[in-house]
């Protein structure tokens, strides 16, 4: 009898799991699809063919590509319901299946159903994380646009993406790269000191994004990495405001062109007013890093790259999570900060583009009802989700990143806490960018072109060159580089097959003429799901890892290449190595080409390398290159 009860219980459990994974999603999908109408027919009027997006059989001003964008925006705005206005003010992550179909069930990364987001919540801005092959991604994009076409007004989808063109050996982040051409990280472009290369990179990335339907870049980062401990230095152009400003302008020109148009990818420059000076070098993703401090009174210095972005015409701006300390601003996160958004950004700089919050300011991330990541609502933790949204709207925010709760805005308007006229200001800006990008006229892409464009040989060749240009030669004792002759080489963290093209690879140090070690910058390993993605804390090698490196160098002449996702404290390694290089996202071939003289090094450090952790702790978070007697100063870089 007990066995029968156990079996019955197991059967019920299996059925519940099956129902939730297979049957319930199908029911939900059918309900969501029932909320949609038909596809937009193509009609001809006044000699032009147009998409009848609202299916009313006539040419509305917003459907007419000959009309000024302002007229099209106003016409569409008058037709939108409150629910549709609320939906456009949210942008969240969306999934796709490997075969290019819409994600309606589960997935490797759990996401809300696409049909729910579009048909029920009336959203039309989405951040894509994991991608499929280029053809399948283009097909997915066309499917999602076809779904949007069936909504009442046919408002097209805007797909956004974080950077996905950086070479990485990290499997946790390599899913972002996919088949896209591979360049060094943003910090590596700064090391290359080549403005034309930055614009060429951005133009290539634009073409690859465009081919698969990505129309909004959630980058560049205009932040300055003035505290070496900060875990996001690799996404910046370094710590020098003048260098970063020059690079930011070229980056935006490459993505957007001289003005936003049908062949552009819009840039959301981040994180206003500069996210680098976090207290103790921590990050504002976490409660212990929420304070942004300026002990050196350099607030204005951190604004310079944003001023370059405004001049270049950046379409959108993202404020950071951090809250200002010691400044004449309200002590709340920048996404809620009226002094910063309405005052500094809108009034002082006259910025009238879209302001979108960083991700997850409003609601915590929950799994099975358990909070695993708190909302980054620094300074307004006491407010409800509705209160946080109201405060951000009053501060001047147009859109909420990483959130999908339009009903909250609907309730705020209906309760009288937010005026619909205020929403209209934000909706105008959001619609304007969709029109400028040409999405209302033809949002679809060609899968054949996507397959031919993404990661094509010409683009990859430019990426390979950029990787080599970004490598910095820090030390070259007695001119040992470039290596010459038939050498027996011992390698670590290098593919032996690749290394064998440059010398005879041996497994025993005693048999080696030279050792080549590729290292990753050290960091503190911290507990927590999100913390694992942020390499923060002390900058020096410690324990067994350090002992092993020094042991190798004591036994054979050693060349060290270190991946500097942020500065490192490496005095012993610098002293005992015979040659020392720094890379910012480069494959084995690129590094070995520099070591063996197939490419002459030309990179320059985009930040200084401190001599000790004591010197790091004495630095001021907001001041560039201010450590005492740095091991290698900003701009250092040798050649041969």
C-alpha positions in Angstrom: 0.0 0.0 0.0 2.8 2.4 0.9 4.5 1.7 -2.4 1.2 2.6 -4.3 0.9 5.8 -2.3 4.6 6.7 -3.1 4.1 5.9 -6.8 0.8 7.9 -6.9 2.6 10.9 -5.3 5.5 10.6 -7.8 3.0 10.5 -10.6 1.2 13.6 -9.4 4.5 15.4 -9.0 5.7 14.5 -12.5 2.3 15.6 -13.9 2.5 19.0 -12.1 6.0 19.6 -13.4 4.9 18.5 -16.9 1.8 20.7 -16.7 3.8 23.7 -15.7 6.5 23.2 -18.3 4.4 22.1 -21.3 0.7 22.5 -20.9 0.4 25.8 -19.0 2.8 27.7 -21.3 0.8 26.4 -24.3 -2.5 27.6 -22.8 -0.9 31.0 -22.0 0.5 31.3 -25.5 -2.9 30.7 -27.0 -4.5 33.2 -24.7 -1.8 35.8 -25.6 -2.2 35.2 -29.3 -5.9 35.6 -29.0 -5.3 39.3 -28.0 -3.7 40.0 -31.4 -5.2 40.9 -34.7 -4.1 40.2 -38.2 -0.9 41.2 -40.0 -0.6 44.7 -41.4 -1.7 44.6 -45.1 0.3 46.5 -47.7 -1.8 49.3 -49.3 -1.2 51.9 -52.0 -2.4 55.5 -51.6 -1.2 58.7 -53.2 1.3 56.7 -55.2 3.1 55.1 -52.3 2.9 51.6 -50.8 2.6 51.6 -47.0 2.1 49.2 -44.1 -1.4 49.6 -42.7 -0.2 49.1 -39.2 -3.5 49.9 -37.5 -5.5 47.9 -40.1 -8.0 50.7 -40.8 -7.7 50.6 -44.6 -6.3 54.1 -44.9 -3.0 56.0 -44.7 -2.5 57.5 -41.3 0.1 60.2 -40.8 2.2 57.8 -38.6 2.3 55.2 -41.4 3.4 57.8 -44.1 7.2 57.8 -44.6 6.9 61.2 -46.4 5.7 63.0 -43.3 8.1 64.8 -40.8 8.9 62.5 -37.8 7.3 65.0 -35.4 4.0 64.7 -37.2 4.2 60.9 -37.2 5.0 60.8 -33.5 2.1 63.1 -32.6 -0.4 61.2 -34.7 0.5 57.9 -33.2 0.6 59.3 -29.7 -3.1 60.5 -30.0 -4.1 56.9 -31.0 -2.3 55.2 -28.1 -4.1 54.0 -25.0 -2.7 54.4 -21.5 -1.8 50.8 -21.5 0.2 51.1 -24.7 2.0 54.1 -23.4 3.0 52.3 -20.3 4.2 49.3 -22.3 6.6 51.3 -24.3 8.2 52.6 -21.1 9.7 49.3 -20.2 12.6 47.3 -21.6 13.5 43.8 -20.4 15.4 40.7 -21.4 13.9 38.4 -24.0 14.9 34.8 -25.0 15.1 33.0 -28.3 15.4 29.3 -29.2 18.3 27.9 -31.1 16.2 27.3 -34.2 15.1 31.0 -34.3 11.6 30.4 -32.9 10.1 32.5 -30.2 10.8 31.4 -26.6 7.5 30.4 -25.1 8.7 27.6 -22.8 11.7 27.5 -20.4 15.0 27.8 -22.2 18.6 27.8 -20.9 18.0 31.3 -19.5 14.4 31.4 -18.2 12.6 34.4 -19.7 8.9 35.5 -19.7 7.0 34.3 -22.7 7.6 36.5 -25.8 3.8 36.5 -26.5 3.1 37.6 -23.0 5.5 40.5 -23.2 4.3 41.7 -26.6 0.6 40.9 -26.7 -0.4 41.1 -23.1 2.0 43.7 -21.5 2.2 45.6 -24.8 6.0 46.1 -24.6 8.2 46.7 -27.6 11.8 47.2 -26.4 13.8 44.1 -25.5 17.4 43.3 -24.5 18.7 40.1 -26.1 21.3 38.1 -24.2 22.0 34.7 -25.6 21.9 34.5 -29.4 21.5 31.8 -32.0 23.4 31.4 -35.3 23.2 34.6 -37.4 20.6 33.1 -39.8 18.4 31.8 -37.0 18.8 35.1 -35.1 17.6 37.0 -38.1 14.6 34.6 -38.5 13.8 35.0 -34.8 13.9 38.8 -35.2 11.6 38.7 -38.1 9.2 36.5 -36.2 9.1 38.8 -33.3 8.5 41.8 -35.5 5.6 39.9 -37.2 4.1 39.3 -33.7 4.4 43.1 -33.0 2.8 43.9 -36.3 -0.3 42.1 -35.1 -0.8 44.4 -32.1 -3.5 47.0 -32.4 -1.2 49.8 -33.7 1.6 47.6 -35.1 4.3 49.4 -33.1 7.6 47.7 -34.1 10.1 46.1 -31.7 13.5 47.7 -30.8 16.1 45.1 -29.9 19.0 46.1 -27.8 22.3 44.4 -26.8 25.2 44.8 -24.4 28.7 44.6 -26.1 29.3 41.3 -27.8 32.4 41.8 -29.9 35.1 41.3 -27.3 37.4 38.3 -27.5 37.1 36.3 -24.3 38.3 33.0 -22.9 35.6 33.1 -20.2 32.9 30.6 -21.0 30.5 32.4 -18.6 30.6 35.5 -20.9 31.4 33.9 -24.3 27.7 33.3 -25.0 27.5 37.1 -25.8 30.1 36.8 -28.5 28.7 34.0 -30.7 29.7 34.4 -34.3 30.3 38.1 -34.1 33.8 39.4 -35.1 36.2 39.6 -32.1 38.0 42.7 -31.1 39.7 43.6 -27.8 37.5 45.0 -25.1 36.7 48.7 -24.9 39.7 49.3 -22.7 41.9 47.6 -25.4 40.7 50.0 -28.0 41.9 52.8 -25.6 45.3 51.0 -25.4 45.6 50.9 -29.2 45.4 54.7 -29.2 43.8 54.7 -32.7 40.7 56.8 -33.1 40.1 55.7 -36.6 40.3 52.1 -35.5 37.6 52.8 -32.8 35.3 54.2 -35.5 36.0 51.3 -37.8 35.3 48.9 -35.1 32.0 50.6 -34.3 31.0 50.7 -38.0 31.7 46.9 -38.2 29.7 46.2 -35.1 26.9 48.4 -36.5 26.8 46.3 -39.7 26.7 43.1 -37.7 24.0 44.3 -35.3 22.0 45.7 -38.2 22.1 42.4 -40.1 20.4 40.5 -37.2 18.0 43.3 -36.1 19.8 44.8 -33.1 19.1 48.5 -33.3 20.1 49.8 -29.9 23.6 49.4 -28.4 23.6 49.5 -24.6 27.0 51.1 -24.8 29.6 52.7 -24.9 30.6 53.2 -21.3 31.8 56.8 -20.8 32.8 56.1 -17.2 36.4 56.7 -16.1 38.3 53.9 -14.3 39.9 56.2 -11.8 39.9 53.6 -9.0 41.9 50.6 -10.0 39.9 48.2 -7.8 36.6 48.9 -9.7 35.5 45.7 -11.4 34.2 47.3 -14.6 37.4 49.0 -15.9 37.5 46.7 -19.0 34.3 48.2 -20.3 35.7 51.8 -20.2 38.3 53.7 -22.2 40.5 54.0 -19.1 41.1 56.7 -16.6 42.1 59.7 -18.7 39.1 62.0 -19.6 40.7 63.5 -22.7 41.5 60.1 -24.2 38.1 58.7 -23.3 36.3 61.7 -24.8 38.1 61.3 -28.1 37.3 57.6 -28.2 33.6 58.0 -27.1 33.0 60.4 -30.0 34.5 58.1 -32.6 32.6 55.1 -31.1 29.2 56.9 -31.4 29.9 58.1 -34.9 30.7 54.6 -36.0 27.4 53.2 -34.7 25.0 56.1 -35.4 26.6 58.0 -38.3 26.4 61.8 -38.4 22.7 61.5 -37.5 20.4 58.7 -36.5 18.8 57.0 -39.6 17.7 53.7 -41.1 21.2 52.3 -41.3 22.1 53.4 -37.7 22.3 51.6 -34.4 21.4 54.0 -31.6 23.8 54.3 -28.7 22.8 54.4 -25.1 25.8 56.0 -23.5 26.3 55.0 -19.9 26.5 55.5 -16.9 25.7 59.2 -16.3 27.3 61.1 -14.5 30.2 58.6 -14.4 30.3 55.4 -12.5 34.0 55.1 -11.9 34.5 56.7 -8.4 32.8 54.1 -6.3 33.7 54.0 -2.6 36.6 51.7 -2.0 36.5 50.6 -5.6 33.4 48.5 -5.1 30.5 48.4 -7.5 27.0 49.9 -7.1 25.4 46.7 -8.2 25.8 45.8 -4.5 24.6 47.5 -1.3 28.2 47.7 -0.1 29.2 49.6 -3.2 26.3 52.0 -3.6 28.1 55.2 -2.5 29.8 57.3 -5.3 32.4 59.5 -3.8 34.6 62.4 -4.9 37.3 63.0 -2.3 39.4 64.7 -4.9 36.6 67.0 -6.0 36.8 65.7 -9.5 33.0 65.5 -10.3 33.4 67.8 -13.3 36.3 65.7 -14.6 34.1 62.6 -14.9 31.5 64.5 -17.0 34.0 65.2 -19.8 33.4 62.0 -21.8 29.6 62.5 -21.6 30.0 66.0 -23.0 31.8 64.4 -25.9 28.9 61.9 -26.3 26.4 64.8 -26.3 28.4 66.6 -29.0 28.5 63.3 -31.1 24.7 63.0 -30.8 24.3 60.0 -28.6 20.6 59.0 -28.9 20.1 57.8 -25.3 21.7 58.0 -21.8 21.7 55.5 -18.9 22.3 56.7 -15.3 24.1 54.4 -12.9 22.9 52.7 -9.7 25.2 54.7 -7.4 24.1 57.5 -5.2 26.2 60.6 -4.7 28.0 61.4 -1.4 29.3 64.8 -0.6 27.7 66.6 -3.5 24.8 69.1 -3.6 22.4 66.4 -4.9 19.8 64.3 -3.2 21.4 61.2 -1.7 19.5 58.7 -3.8 20.6 56.5 -6.8 21.1 58.4 -10.0 18.2 56.7 -11.6 15.9 58.3 -9.1 17.8 61.6 -8.8 16.0 64.7 -10.1 18.9 66.9 -9.4 21.1 64.9 -11.8 18.6 63.9 -14.5 16.2 66.9 -14.7 18.7 69.4 -13.5 22.2 68.4 -14.8 21.3 66.3 -17.8 18.2 67.9 -19.1 18.6 71.6 -18.1 22.4 72.2 -18.0 23.3 70.0 -21.0 20.0 70.3 -22.8 19.7 66.6 -23.5 16.3 65.7 -25.0 17.0 62.1 -25.9 15.8 59.0 -24.1 16.9 58.4 -20.5 16.7 54.7 -19.6 17.5 53.4 -16.1 20.0 50.7 -15.5 18.6 47.2 -15.1 16.5 46.2 -12.1 16.1 49.4 -10.1 12.5 48.6 -9.2 11.9 44.9 -8.4 14.2 42.2 -6.9 15.0 39.1 -8.9 13.1 36.1 -7.4 13.3 32.4 -8.1 10.4 30.3 -6.8 9.4 33.2 -4.6 12.9 33.6 -3.1 14.8 36.8 -3.6 18.2 36.1 -5.0 19.2 39.6 -6.2 17.9 42.7 -4.5 16.6 45.7 -6.4 19.2 48.4 -6.8 17.0 51.0 -5.2 19.7 52.8 -3.3 18.4 55.6 -1.1 14.7 54.6 -1.8 14.7 51.1 -0.4 11.7 52.1 1.7 9.5 52.9 -1.3 7.2 50.4 -3.0 7.7 49.4 -6.6 5.1 52.0 -7.5 6.8 54.7 -5.4 10.2 54.0 -7.0 8.7 54.2 -10.5 6.9 57.5 -9.6 10.1 59.0 -8.2 12.1 58.0 -11.3 9.5 59.4 -13.6 9.5 62.7 -11.6 13.3 62.7 -11.9 13.0 62.7 -15.7 13.4 59.0 -16.6 11.7 57.8 -19.8 12.2 54.1 -19.6 12.9 51.3 -17.1 15.5 48.8 -17.9 15.2 45.1 -16.8 11.6 45.6 -15.7 8.3 44.4 -17.1 5.6 45.9 -15.0 3.6 48.4 -17.1 0.5 47.9 -15.0 2.2 49.8 -12.2 2.4 52.9 -14.4 -1.2 52.5 -15.4 -2.3 52.4 -11.8 -0.1 55.4 -11.0 -1.9 57.4 -13.7 -5.4 56.2 -12.8 -4.8 57.0 -9.1 -3.7 60.5 -10.0 -0.1 60.1 -8.7 1.4 60.6 -12.2 -0.1 62.7 -15.0 -0.6 61.1 -18.4 0.8 64.2 -20.0 4.1 63.4 -18.2 4.1 60.0 -19.8 3.5 61.6 -23.2 6.9 63.4 -22.9 8.7 60.0 -22.5 6.6 58.2 -25.1 7.4 60.9 -27.7 11.2 60.4 -27.2 10.9 56.6 -27.4 8.7 56.8 -30.6 11.0 59.3 -32.1 13.9 56.9 -32.0 11.9 54.1 -33.6 10.9 56.4 -36.4 14.4 57.8 -36.9 15.7 54.2 -37.1 13.2 53.4 -39.9 11.5 50.7 -37.9 7.9 51.8 -38.8 8.7 51.6 -42.5 10.5 48.3 -42.7 11.7 46.5 -39.6 12.6 43.2 -41.2 16.0 41.8 -42.1 17.3 39.4 -44.7 18.6 36.1 -43.1 20.9 35.6 -46.1 22.6 39.0 -45.5 22.8 38.2 -41.8 24.6 34.9 -42.6 27.0 36.7 -44.9 27.7 39.7 -42.7 28.2 38.5 -39.1 31.8 37.5 -38.5 32.8 37.6 -42.2 36.5 37.2 -43.0 37.0 40.9 -43.6 35.6 42.0 -40.3 37.5 39.2 -38.4 40.7 40.4 -40.0 40.2 43.9 -38.7 39.4 42.4 -35.2 42.6 40.4 -35.3 44.6 43.5 -36.2 42.9 45.4 -33.3 43.8 42.7 -30.8 47.4 43.0 -31.8 47.4 46.8 -31.8 46.0 46.8 -28.2 48.8 44.6 -26.7 51.2 46.6 -24.5 54.8 45.7 -24.1 55.6 46.6 -20.5 59.1 45.2 -20.1 61.7 43.8 -22.5 64.9 42.9 -20.6 68.0 43.2 -22.7 65.8 43.2 -25.8 64.9 39.6 -25.5 61.9 40.2 -27.7 61.2 39.4 -30.4 62.1 35.8 -29.9 64.1 34.2 -32.7 65.4 30.9 -33.7 64.2 27.3 -33.1 63.3 27.5 -29.4 62.0 24.9 -27.0 59.1 26.6 -25.2 57.1 25.7 -22.2 53.6 27.3 -22.1 50.8 27.7 -19.6 47.2 28.8 -20.5 48.1 28.7 -24.2 46.8 26.2 -26.7 49.8 23.8 -27.3 48.8 23.3 -30.9 48.8 27.1 -31.5 52.2 27.5 -29.7 53.7 24.7 -31.8 53.6 27.0 -34.8 56.1 29.3 -33.1 58.5 26.8 -31.4 58.9 23.3 -30.1 56.5 22.9 -27.2 57.9 20.9 -24.2 56.1 19.8 -21.1 59.0 19.8 -18.8 60.5 23.1 -17.6 63.9 21.6 -17.4 63.9 21.0 -21.1 62.7 24.6 -22.0 64.7 27.5 -23.4 62.0 29.8 -22.4 58.6 29.8 -20.6 55.5 31.7 -21.7 52.8 32.2 -19.2 49.4 33.8 -19.9 47.8 35.0 -16.7 44.5 36.6 -15.8 44.4 39.6 -13.5 43.9 38.5 -9.9 40.7 39.3 -8.0 38.9 38.3 -4.8 36.5 35.4 -5.2 33.3 36.3 -3.5 30.1 34.5 -2.8 26.9 35.3 -4.6 25.4 34.7 -8.1 26.0 38.3 -9.3 29.2 38.8 -7.4 30.8 35.9 -9.4 30.6 38.1 -12.5 32.3 41.1 -10.9 36.1 40.7 -10.4 36.8 43.1 -7.6 38.8 43.5 -4.4 42.6 43.3 -4.1 44.8 43.5 -7.2 47.7 41.3 -6.3 48.5 37.6 -6.8 48.5 35.6 -3.6 49.0 32.2 -2.2 49.8 29.1 -4.4 49.1 30.9 -7.6 51.8 33.5 -6.9 54.2 30.9 -5.6 53.8 28.9 -8.8 54.4 31.9 -11.0 57.5 32.9 -9.1 58.8 29.3 -9.1 58.5 29.0 -12.9 60.4 32.3 -13.3 63.1 31.1 -10.9 63.8 28.0 -13.1 63.7 29.3 -16.6 63.6 32.7 -18.4 59.9 33.6 -18.4 57.8 35.8 -20.6 54.5 36.8 -18.9 51.4 38.0 -20.7 48.6 39.2 -18.4 45.0 39.9 -19.2 44.3 43.3 -17.6 40.5 43.5 -17.2 41.6 46.0 -14.5 45.0 47.1 -13.2 47.1 44.6 -11.3 49.7 44.9 -8.6 52.6 42.8 -10.0 56.0 44.1 -8.7 57.6 40.7 -8.3 56.4 39.4 -11.6 57.6 42.6 -13.3 61.0 42.2 -11.7 61.6 38.5 -12.3 60.1 38.1 -15.8 62.4 38.7 -18.8 59.5 40.3 -20.7 56.1 41.4 -19.7 53.1 42.1 -21.8 49.5 43.2 -21.1 46.5 42.3 -23.2 42.9 43.5 -23.0 41.2 40.7 -24.9 43.5 38.9 -27.3 43.8 35.3 -28.5 46.9 33.2 -28.3 47.9 33.9 -31.9 47.8 37.7 -31.3 50.0 37.4 -28.2 52.5 35.0 -29.8 52.7 37.2 -32.9 54.0 40.0 -30.7 56.3 37.8 -28.8 57.8 36.3 -31.9 58.1 39.5 -33.9 55.3 38.9 -36.4 53.7 42.1 -35.1 55.6 45.1 -33.6 54.0 46.1 -30.2 52.5 49.6 -30.2 49.9 49.7 -27.4 50.0 52.2 -24.4 48.6 51.6 -21.0 45.1 53.1 -20.6 45.6 53.2 -16.8 48.6 53.1 -14.5 49.7 49.9 -12.7 50.2 50.7 -9.0 53.3 49.4 -7.2 51.5 48.1 -4.1 48.1 47.6 -2.5 49.1 50.1 0.1 49.5 52.7 -2.7 46.1 51.7 -4.1 44.4 52.2 -0.8 45.9 55.7 -0.5 44.5 56.7 -3.8 41.4 58.9 -4.2 38.5 57.2 -6.0 37.8 60.0 -8.4 41.3 61.1 -9.2 43.2 59.7 -12.3 46.7 58.2 -12.1 47.4 59.3 -8.5 49.1 56.3 -7.0 52.6 56.9 -5.5 55.5 55.8 -7.7 53.4 53.5 -10.0 55.1 50.4 -11.3 54.1 51.5 -14.8 52.6 54.9 -15.4 49.6 55.7 -17.6 50.6 55.8 -21.2 53.6 53.4 -20.8 54.3 51.1 -23.6 57.5 49.9 -25.3 58.3 48.7 -28.8 61.2 47.0 -30.5 
